[in-house]
Amino acid sequence: MSQMLRMALVQMDSLVGDITGNTERIIRTIAAARDEHGADLVVFPELCITGYPPEDLLLHNGFRARVEDSVTSICAASEGIGVVVGYPYYASADTIYNAASLFFNAGTLTTYFKQCLPNYGVFDEKRYFTPGQEAVVVDFKGLPVALTICEDVWFPGPAKRAADLGAKLIINANASPYKVSKQPEREAVVCQRARECGVPIAYVNCVGGQDELVFDGGSLVANANAEIVYRAPAFAETLDVVEFDRDSGEPQSGSIARHLELAESVYNAIVLGVKDYVSKNGFSGVVLGLSGGIDSALTLAIAVDALGADNVQAVMMPSRYTSDMSVIDAREQTEWLGVEHHVIPIEPMFTATLGVLSDLFAGREPDATEENIQARCRGIILMAISNKTGRMLLTTGNKSEMAVGYATLYGDMAGGFAPIKDCSKTMVYRLANYRNTLGPAIPERVITRPPSAELAPDQQDSDTLPPYDILDPILKLFIEADMSVDQIVAEGFDRDIVVRVLAMIRRNEYKRRQAPPGVRVSERAFGRDWRYPITSGYR
C-alpha cells in the first residue's frame, strides 16, 4: 500500500431537485476519480444529491423516496474507492438531518449529521433539519478521518471534538454561496480551525447558480500549520487530487488557483448566475431592452458572456425623449458583440395611451405618470417578444435604483431575472470598466456620460437622486450594516439627505417584493436575506 492517500475533491454544480440527474453525475464522477485519477477517496459537496438549498422539497414524500434510492445507488458505486457524499437523512417522519456518509466497497463506513445549522441571512436550515450531536471519526485505509459539514467549521466545537477522538484529517463538505470577499473569510476560518486542532482540513465547496444564490467553489486544503496548500479555481466545476500522508494526515502541496480581484469575481458570479438560471429553467435564450445607458449595456455584455451572442436578443425602444447618442451607442454595442438587434419606437403606443387617458387626465399637469407609461410600453413589447420566442426577459435595474424605487412596476421591472439587481450604481461602473479590459464590449461614452432614464426632457438621475457617490455609501450602511440615521450621519453624511434616502427605501418595499430574483453578490441583497415588512409604522 502506498504511503500516500489520494483524495479527489469535486466542485460540482447540482440542480436542485434533479435527484436522478445529480446521482448519475455523481456516479460517473466516482468512476472517473477511481479509474482515471487513481483516487482512494472522492469527496463531494454538502447536499449534492439534492442540490442546495432544497427548501420545502425536503418535506415531500416522493422527494424522500428518491433520495433514499439515490443513496443506495451511490453506495453500490463505491467499489474500490471511498465516497463522501452529502444528502438529507430521513430518520423519521419529522426528523431530517443534513448528513454526509462515507461509503466504501458498497458499504457504509460512517454517517455524520451536521451539528451547526445556519439560520441567518439566506440560510434557514433550522426550518428543516435537526442538529447532530456527535463527532464521527473512521479509519480509512490507515488514516483516521472525520467528517464535518459547512457551518461546523465556523465554530470551534465540531472540529475540536473530532480531533479529540483522534482524527488526523477533517473533511468539510460545503454549500457556501458567494458574496464579496467571502473566499478570504473562508480561508481565515479554515486555517484557524486547523491551527487550533493541529489537524489538516480539506474544504470542498459546490459551484453554480441556484435562483438568487451563486456558489463559487474555491475548495481548499489547509495543513496543520494553517497554510493553504491547495485552492481550486473559482466558478468552475473541477476534480482535483491532493495527496495526504497516511501516518500524519499532512497534505502534499497541490495547485493553488489565484484569488480574483473584486470586479472580476463579481462579474464572474453574475455571469454564472445568469447562465445557470436560464439553462436550468429551460429557456431558449434571453431578450432585454437596450437603452444606450450603462445598466442595460452591462447587462447585455453579461448575457452574451453567459449564453453566447446567438442566444441573446436586444431591443432598442426609443421615445420622443431618447437622444440620438443613445441610439447610436446601443447599435454600436450590438455590432461589437454580434447580437441580434431590433429598433421599435414606442411613440405610437405612448401617444395612443395618452389619448385614451386624455379625458381622465384633463387639467392635470404631466408628472411621473407619463414617464411610467413609457416604461410600461416598453415592458409590453419585451414581454410580448418573450412570450412569442420563449426567450426569458432580463431586467436591467441596479441595487441603487431598487433601494429608492427609481424603477417602474410592470415597466422596466418586468421580467424573469435581474442580473445586476444586487450591484450598486458605483459597482455597475466598476464592472463595465472591468469588462472592457477583456475586449470591446461597452462604448466608452456609455460609461462617461451622465446617467439618465430619458423619460422627460433633459432628464438626469441627479434631478431626483443624490449623486451616486453619496447615495451608494448611505445605502450600504443602512442595508448591509443596519445603521440608524444618527449612525449614518456620524459617518459624515448630511442628515437631510440621509432622512430622505431612508424614507425612499421604506416607501418602496412594495416594489421590491414584486421584483424578479437576481444574483446575490453583496453582504445583504434584496430577496431572501432582506425581510422587511411592506406595511409598517416604524420610522
TORKOLLUM-464451 format. One line per 2 residues: their letters; for each residue x, y, z of C-alpha. Coordinates in Angstrom, 2 decimals, decimal comma. Example, Ala and Ser with C-alpha at 12.3 -4.5 7.8 and 13.67 -1.06 7.14 Angstrom:
TORKOLLUM-464451
as	12,30 -4,50 7,80; 13,67 -1,06 7,14
end
This chain:
TORKOLLUM-464451
ms	0,00 0,00 0,00; 1,25 3,46 -0,90
qm	2,20 5,76 1,95; 0,03 8,46 0,40
lr	-3,76 8,58 0,30; -5,07 10,20 -2,88
ma	-8,20 12,31 -2,34; -10,26 13,71 -5,22
lv	-12,01 16,98 -4,34; -15,05 17,63 -6,56
qm	-16,61 21,03 -7,19; -19,99 20,02 -8,58
ds	-22,87 22,08 -9,99; -26,01 20,25 -8,84
lv	-29,51 21,11 -9,97; -31,87 21,40 -7,00
gd	-34,49 18,66 -7,11; -32,93 16,74 -10,02
it	-32,03 13,78 -7,86; -31,81 11,38 -10,79
gn	-29,57 13,65 -12,85; -27,38 14,59 -9,90
te	-26,98 10,94 -8,94; -25,97 9,92 -12,45
ri	-23,30 12,65 -12,50; -22,03 11,63 -9,06
ir	-21,69 8,01 -10,14; -19,85 9,00 -13,33
ti	-17,52 11,19 -11,31; -16,84 8,37 -8,84
aa	-15,78 6,16 -11,73; -13,56 8,90 -13,19
ar	-11,92 9,59 -9,82; -11,14 5,90 -9,35
de	-10,28 4,79 -12,89; -8,76 7,92 -14,45
hg	-7,22 9,70 -11,44; -6,33 6,74 -9,24
ad	-8,06 8,27 -6,22; -8,53 6,32 -2,99
lv	-11,27 8,68 -1,82; -13,58 11,15 -3,60
vf	-15,35 13,96 -1,73; -18,50 15,73 -2,95
pe	-20,14 18,90 -1,56; -22,91 19,28 1,01
lc	-26,36 18,01 -0,10; -25,01 17,34 -3,58
it	-27,63 14,64 -4,20; -30,49 17,12 -3,85
gy	-28,73 20,38 -4,66; -28,67 23,29 -2,21
pp	-30,93 24,66 -0,87; -33,73 22,13 -1,48
ed	-36,12 24,12 0,75; -39,65 22,70 1,07
ll	-38,93 19,92 -1,42; -37,47 18,20 1,64
lh	-40,98 17,81 3,04; -42,37 15,94 0,02
ng	-42,75 12,19 0,42; -41,80 11,47 -3,19
fr	-38,65 13,51 -2,75; -37,66 11,43 0,27
ar	-38,13 8,17 -1,64; -35,91 9,38 -4,50
ve	-33,19 10,48 -2,07; -33,15 7,07 -0,43
ds	-32,95 5,32 -3,80; -30,09 7,62 -4,79
vt	-28,11 6,86 -1,64; -28,45 3,14 -2,32
si	-27,17 3,58 -5,88; -24,21 5,73 -4,86
ca	-23,23 3,34 -2,10; -23,26 0,48 -4,63
as	-20,96 2,51 -6,91; -18,26 2,79 -4,22
eg	-16,46 -0,44 -5,16; -12,72 0,15 -4,83
ig	-12,99 3,78 -3,73; -14,20 5,73 -0,71
vv	-17,03 8,18 -1,42; -18,08 11,09 0,79
vg	-21,45 12,42 -0,32; -23,94 14,87 1,22
yp	-27,70 14,29 1,38; -30,76 14,67 3,65
yy	-31,05 11,74 6,03; -34,65 10,92 6,98
as	-34,51 9,44 10,48; -38,29 9,59 10,89
ad	-41,33 11,36 9,51; -40,44 14,57 11,35
ti	-36,67 14,28 11,83; -34,32 15,11 8,97
yn	-30,56 15,50 9,28; -28,20 17,33 6,96
aa	-25,90 14,35 6,53; -22,71 13,14 4,89
sl	-21,79 9,48 4,57; -18,54 7,75 3,77
ff	-19,20 4,73 1,56; -16,59 2,12 0,59
na	-16,86 -1,18 -1,26; -20,66 -0,89 -1,40
gt	-20,96 -0,42 2,37; -21,35 2,49 4,77
lt	-18,30 3,19 6,94; -19,91 6,11 8,80
ty	-22,62 8,76 8,58; -22,28 12,22 10,10
fk	-25,04 14,69 10,99; -24,33 18,42 10,71
qc	-24,11 19,96 14,16; -24,23 23,73 13,47
lp	-27,28 24,71 11,43; -27,15 28,26 9,99
ny	-30,35 30,23 10,40; -29,48 33,76 9,29
gv	-29,23 35,72 6,05; -30,03 33,37 3,17
fd	-29,99 30,27 5,39; -32,95 28,70 7,19
ek	-31,75 25,18 7,92; -33,46 25,04 11,32
ry	-36,76 25,04 9,46; -35,92 21,62 8,06
ft	-33,07 19,90 9,88; -32,37 18,55 13,35
pg	-28,83 19,27 14,56; -26,45 16,39 15,08
qe	-24,66 15,96 18,40; -21,70 13,68 17,81
av	-18,37 13,78 16,04; -17,51 10,78 13,89
vv	-14,02 9,50 13,13; -13,36 6,47 10,98
df	-10,18 4,71 9,93; -9,97 4,87 6,16
kg	-7,03 2,91 4,75; -4,98 3,62 7,84
lp	-5,85 7,32 8,19; -8,31 8,46 10,91
va	-10,73 10,74 9,06; -13,52 12,95 10,47
lt	-16,50 14,32 8,57; -17,97 17,80 9,13
ic	-20,38 19,91 7,10; -20,10 23,59 6,14
ed	-21,12 25,73 9,16; -19,45 23,24 11,51
vw	-16,05 24,64 10,59; -17,07 28,20 11,56
fp	-17,27 27,19 15,23; -14,53 25,51 17,29
gp	-16,65 22,71 18,79; -17,14 20,20 15,96
ak	-13,51 20,24 14,80; -12,19 20,01 18,37
ra	-14,45 17,06 19,15; -13,19 15,31 16,03
ad	-9,55 15,99 16,94; -10,15 14,73 20,49
lg	-11,41 11,45 19,01; -8,11 11,06 17,17
ak	-8,86 12,46 13,73; -5,75 13,23 11,69
li	-7,72 14,73 8,79; -11,00 16,66 8,86
in	-13,16 16,72 5,73; -15,59 19,64 5,50
an	-18,29 19,36 2,78; -19,87 22,70 1,84
as	-22,62 24,54 0,04; -21,26 28,02 0,74
py	-22,67 30,79 -1,51; -20,66 33,63 -2,95
kv	-20,59 37,16 -1,66; -17,96 39,87 -1,93
sk	-14,77 38,89 -0,04; -16,20 35,51 1,02
qp	-13,18 33,43 -0,03; -10,68 35,22 2,27
er	-13,17 34,81 5,13; -13,45 31,07 4,47
ea	-9,72 30,62 4,32; -9,16 32,53 7,54
vv	-11,71 30,37 9,37; -10,43 27,06 7,97
cq	-6,85 27,97 8,84; -7,88 29,00 12,35
ra	-9,61 25,63 12,93; -6,61 23,72 11,54
re	-4,26 25,67 13,81; -6,45 25,18 16,90
cg	-6,80 21,43 16,36; -3,41 20,71 14,84
vp	-5,26 18,78 12,12; -5,36 19,40 8,34
ia	-8,73 20,32 6,85; -9,98 19,54 3,35
yv	-12,75 22,00 2,48; -14,88 21,07 -0,56
nc	-17,43 23,55 -1,91; -20,06 23,33 -4,62
vg	-20,31 25,63 -7,63; -23,12 27,01 -9,79
gq	-26,21 29,21 -9,72; -29,42 28,46 -7,84
de	-32,06 31,18 -8,06; -30,53 34,19 -6,23
lv	-27,52 32,29 -4,95; -24,27 31,57 -6,74
fd	-21,81 29,05 -5,35; -18,25 29,89 -6,27
gg	-16,24 26,79 -5,40; -12,88 27,84 -4,02
sl	-12,31 24,42 -2,42; -9,10 24,30 -0,42
va	-6,80 22,28 1,80; -5,05 23,73 4,85
na	-2,29 21,84 6,63; -1,93 21,63 10,42
na	0,25 24,77 10,35; -2,66 26,72 8,86
ei	-1,03 27,04 5,44; -3,11 26,81 2,25
vy	-1,56 24,06 0,15; -4,35 23,70 -2,41
ra	-7,03 26,03 -3,78; -9,46 25,20 -6,58
pa	-10,42 27,77 -9,22; -13,48 29,90 -8,54
fa	-16,70 29,50 -10,56; -15,66 26,27 -12,28
et	-16,51 22,60 -11,92; -13,33 20,73 -11,07
ld	-11,97 17,37 -9,97; -8,51 17,73 -8,43
vv	-6,44 15,20 -6,49; -4,50 16,05 -3,33
ef	-2,29 13,51 -1,57; -2,24 13,03 2,22
dr	0,31 11,15 4,31; -1,42 8,11 5,85
ds	0,53 8,39 9,10; 0,37 12,10 9,84
ge	-2,58 13,19 7,71; -0,48 16,05 6,34
pq	-1,26 17,08 2,74; 1,21 17,47 -0,06
sg	1,18 20,74 -1,95; -1,21 20,92 -4,89
si	-2,21 23,58 -7,36; -3,16 26,93 -5,86
ar	-5,53 28,98 -8,01; -5,18 32,74 -7,72
hl	-7,59 34,97 -5,83; -9,81 37,00 -8,13
el	-9,92 40,77 -7,89; -13,19 42,30 -6,68
ae	-14,70 43,35 -10,02; -13,56 40,13 -11,69
sv	-15,15 37,95 -9,02; -18,45 39,87 -9,00
yn	-18,62 39,79 -12,79; -17,92 36,06 -12,92
ai	-20,53 35,41 -10,24; -23,21 37,23 -12,21
vl	-22,27 35,53 -15,48; -22,51 32,11 -13,85
gv	-25,78 33,05 -12,13; -27,35 34,10 -15,43
kd	-26,04 31,07 -17,28; -27,41 28,58 -14,75
yv	-30,73 30,38 -14,17; -31,52 30,45 -17,87
sk	-30,32 26,93 -18,67; -31,66 25,19 -15,56
ng	-35,09 26,70 -16,13; -35,17 25,58 -19,75
fs	-35,26 28,89 -21,61; -34,01 29,10 -25,18
gv	-32,22 32,38 -24,57; -32,88 35,90 -23,33
vl	-34,24 39,22 -24,55; -33,57 42,61 -23,00
gl	-34,24 46,27 -23,61; -31,14 48,21 -24,62
sg	-31,41 51,90 -23,82; -27,95 53,26 -24,57
gi	-27,36 53,61 -20,80; -24,78 51,83 -18,70
ds	-27,10 49,42 -16,85; -28,55 47,80 -19,94
al	-25,15 47,88 -21,66; -23,57 45,94 -18,79
tl	-26,48 43,52 -18,69; -26,09 42,86 -22,41
ai	-22,38 42,11 -22,03; -23,11 39,77 -19,12
av	-25,80 37,95 -21,10; -23,50 37,45 -24,09
da	-20,69 36,14 -21,88; -23,10 33,81 -20,09
lg	-25,11 32,46 -23,02; -23,37 33,35 -26,27
ad	-24,42 36,07 -28,69; -26,72 33,74 -30,67
nv	-28,91 33,29 -27,58; -29,33 36,99 -26,81
qa	-31,75 39,44 -28,42; -31,57 43,20 -27,78
vm	-34,42 45,62 -28,44; -33,96 49,39 -28,61
mp	-37,25 51,23 -27,96; -36,68 54,96 -28,42
sr	-39,21 57,53 -27,31; -39,58 61,26 -28,06
yt	-37,02 61,86 -25,27; -34,37 59,36 -26,40
sd	-31,20 61,05 -27,61; -29,54 60,18 -30,90
ms	-26,46 59,39 -28,82; -28,30 56,58 -27,04
vi	-29,50 55,03 -30,30; -26,02 55,21 -31,84
da	-24,26 53,77 -28,78; -26,75 50,94 -28,40
re	-26,39 49,96 -32,05; -22,60 50,11 -31,80
qt	-22,58 47,76 -28,81; -24,76 45,16 -30,52
ew	-22,43 45,25 -33,52; -19,39 44,77 -31,29
lg	-20,98 41,81 -29,53; -22,68 40,31 -32,58
ve	-26,15 40,39 -31,04; -29,48 40,39 -32,90
hh	-30,79 43,95 -32,58; -34,18 45,49 -33,26
vi	-35,38 49,10 -33,06; -39,07 49,50 -32,13
pi	-40,12 53,12 -31,41; -42,70 53,41 -28,63
ep	-44,11 56,76 -29,78; -47,27 55,23 -31,36
mf	-48,07 53,25 -28,19; -47,27 56,21 -25,94
ta	-49,41 58,61 -27,97; -52,30 56,15 -28,12
tl	-52,18 55,60 -24,37; -52,16 59,32 -23,65
gv	-55,12 59,67 -26,00; -57,12 57,00 -24,21
ls	-56,45 58,74 -20,89; -56,81 62,34 -22,10
dl	-60,28 62,93 -20,65; -59,35 61,40 -17,32
fa	-56,10 63,40 -17,13; -57,60 66,70 -18,29
gr	-56,48 69,62 -16,15; -53,62 67,68 -14,55
ep	-50,00 68,58 -15,19; -47,63 65,92 -16,60
da	-45,63 64,13 -13,88; -44,10 60,71 -13,24
te	-47,27 59,13 -14,61; -46,28 59,92 -18,18
en	-42,74 58,69 -17,52; -44,06 55,39 -16,19
iq	-46,36 54,94 -19,19; -43,28 54,98 -21,44
ar	-41,57 52,35 -19,30; -44,70 50,20 -19,36
cr	-45,00 50,49 -23,14; -41,51 49,03 -23,32
gi	-42,46 46,32 -20,84; -45,41 45,27 -23,02
il	-43,17 44,98 -26,09; -40,48 43,00 -24,31
ma	-42,89 40,63 -22,61; -44,63 40,00 -25,94
is	-41,29 39,07 -27,53; -40,52 36,84 -24,54
nk	-43,88 35,07 -24,84; -43,61 34,59 -28,59
tg	-39,98 33,45 -28,75; -39,61 31,58 -25,45
rm	-36,69 33,81 -24,51; -36,62 34,97 -20,90
ll	-36,73 38,72 -20,30; -33,79 40,10 -18,36
tt	-34,40 43,29 -16,40; -31,56 45,79 -16,22
gn	-32,08 47,70 -12,95; -29,37 48,03 -10,31
ks	-29,43 47,93 -6,50; -29,33 51,70 -6,05
em	-32,50 52,06 -8,14; -34,20 49,13 -6,40
av	-33,42 50,63 -3,00; -35,02 54,00 -3,59
gy	-37,75 52,94 -6,01; -36,22 54,59 -9,08
at	-37,89 51,97 -11,27; -41,34 51,34 -12,73
ly	-43,54 48,45 -11,64; -44,73 46,50 -14,69
gd	-42,35 48,56 -16,79; -38,58 48,28 -16,53
ma	-39,06 45,99 -13,51; -40,97 43,45 -15,63
gg	-39,01 40,30 -16,41; -37,80 36,92 -15,24
fa	-34,34 37,62 -13,86; -32,38 40,70 -12,80
pi	-28,63 40,09 -13,25; -27,35 43,33 -11,65
kd	-30,09 43,67 -9,04; -27,53 43,48 -6,21
cs	-24,96 45,81 -7,79; -24,89 49,44 -6,71
kt	-24,56 52,04 -9,44; -20,92 52,58 -8,49
mv	-20,34 48,83 -8,78; -22,00 48,90 -12,20
yr	-19,34 51,36 -13,37; -16,57 49,16 -11,94
la	-17,95 46,11 -13,72; -18,33 47,95 -17,02
ny	-14,72 49,12 -16,89; -13,57 45,62 -15,93
rn	-15,49 44,02 -18,81; -13,82 46,37 -21,28
tl	-10,39 45,12 -20,17; -11,38 41,75 -21,69
gp	-12,21 43,25 -25,07; -14,51 45,88 -26,59
ai	-17,97 45,44 -25,08; -19,37 48,74 -23,80
pe	-18,82 52,03 -25,66; -16,77 54,47 -23,59
rv	-19,37 57,21 -23,98; -21,95 54,98 -22,29
it	-19,68 54,83 -19,24; -18,71 58,50 -19,09
rp	-22,00 60,28 -19,91; -24,27 61,38 -17,01
ps	-26,86 58,67 -16,28; -30,42 59,39 -17,39
ae	-33,69 57,48 -17,67; -34,56 59,66 -20,73
la	-38,25 59,75 -19,83; -38,52 63,56 -19,76
pd	-36,74 66,48 -21,46; -33,06 66,82 -20,46
qq	-33,58 64,39 -17,60; -30,69 63,15 -15,43
ds	-30,70 60,79 -12,44; -29,25 63,59 -10,31
dt	-32,50 65,55 -10,76; -34,21 63,06 -8,46
lp	-31,45 61,31 -6,53; -28,35 62,36 -4,62
py	-25,12 61,76 -6,57; -24,33 58,06 -6,58
di	-21,01 58,58 -4,78; -23,13 59,85 -1,85
ld	-26,22 57,66 -2,29; -24,44 54,31 -2,54
pi	-22,43 54,58 0,71; -25,61 55,59 2,57
lk	-27,44 52,59 1,11; -24,63 50,26 2,10
lf	-24,56 51,50 5,69; -28,32 51,08 6,06
ie	-28,93 47,89 4,08; -25,81 45,92 4,92
ad	-24,84 47,34 8,34; -28,34 48,18 9,71
ms	-27,18 51,63 10,81; -29,64 54,23 12,08
vd	-29,98 57,77 10,80; -27,78 59,09 13,63
qi	-25,10 56,49 12,98; -25,00 57,21 9,24
va	-24,85 60,95 9,88; -21,93 60,31 12,24
eg	-20,11 58,78 9,27; -20,09 62,23 7,66
fd	-23,33 62,41 5,65; -25,86 65,25 5,60
rd	-28,83 64,48 7,84; -31,47 65,76 5,42
iv	-30,09 63,56 2,63; -29,94 60,51 4,91
vr	-33,51 61,01 6,13; -34,75 61,43 2,55
vl	-32,93 58,33 1,31; -34,13 56,10 4,14
am	-37,69 57,31 3,63; -37,43 56,35 -0,05
ir	-36,20 52,89 0,89; -39,10 52,41 3,30
rn	-41,75 53,61 0,83; -40,65 51,28 -1,93
ey	-40,64 47,92 -0,17; -43,83 47,00 -2,04
kr	-41,98 47,39 -5,34; -39,06 45,22 -4,29
rq	-41,41 42,48 -3,15; -42,70 42,24 -6,75
ap	-39,29 42,38 -8,43; -37,75 39,36 -10,19
pg	-34,92 37,49 -8,49; -31,33 38,44 -9,21
vr	-27,82 37,33 -8,38; -26,75 37,96 -4,79
vs	-23,20 39,34 -4,55; -23,21 41,74 -1,59
er	-23,30 41,27 2,17; -27,09 41,69 2,03
af	-29,22 41,56 -1,07; -32,87 42,38 -1,63
gr	-34,50 38,96 -1,65; -34,17 36,03 0,68
dw	-31,89 37,81 3,18; -33,92 41,08 3,23
ry	-37,21 40,55 5,05; -38,66 43,93 5,86
pi	-42,46 44,28 6,15; -44,32 46,19 3,47
ts	-46,88 47,51 5,95; -45,00 49,12 8,82
gy	-45,35 52,09 11,13; -41,65 52,13 12,03
r	-39,91 55,40 11,25
end
